[in-house]
Amino acid sequence: MQTKIASLIALLTLLAVDPALAHHPMGGETPTTFWHGLLSGLGHPVIGLDHLAAVIAVGCLAATQPKGALLAAGYVVATMIGAAAHIGEATVPNAEVFVALSVVALGLIVFRKTPLRRDVAFALFAAAGLLNGYALGEAIAGAERTPIVAYFIGLAAIQTAIALAVMFGQRMLAERAQLQLLAMRVIGAFAVGAGAAILLQRYATGA
């Protein structure tokens, strides 16, 4: 039953995600003020379902780790570094493909029955954070200093809030093993579906 639910979630996510339209809370325009930058930073990781799936999966995986909050924070810091690299005109060819693969990887690992080693989890979070951050940096590239600072504030705040909320939520379910397992499978399926949707769209358009 749980596997069927997870499969349905993945399928619905594949059908629902429109990667071409899912990353522009400011209508695709570069933020020009502090408030525009802040709103853009708060919105991008939520409107972009692949980025949302990534940070939710990170929170879920962090729940299985000692000092998981630090690992989740490490992911957020990595996204900041990745976004800063994009603003600094670093170039990652086919970045969307690598982002999608990182989201799929996070989703698949959520399905594991045993927790990752802490060093492996740290490396995974760092790599996924850098890739997702690089993609998120596209929204603010070319903006002035003030909206960039505001964007980073919003980006850090919303991702930290989501990751920690999921982490503590999963830990609260520790005494209800079946419900916790179902939640993990739903999250894993959501991440796999969101990442696969990006890959399928890229394949379909030949990009």
Order of alpha helices (4+ residues) and beta strands (2+ residues): alpha-alpha-alpha-alpha-alpha-alpha-alpha-alpha
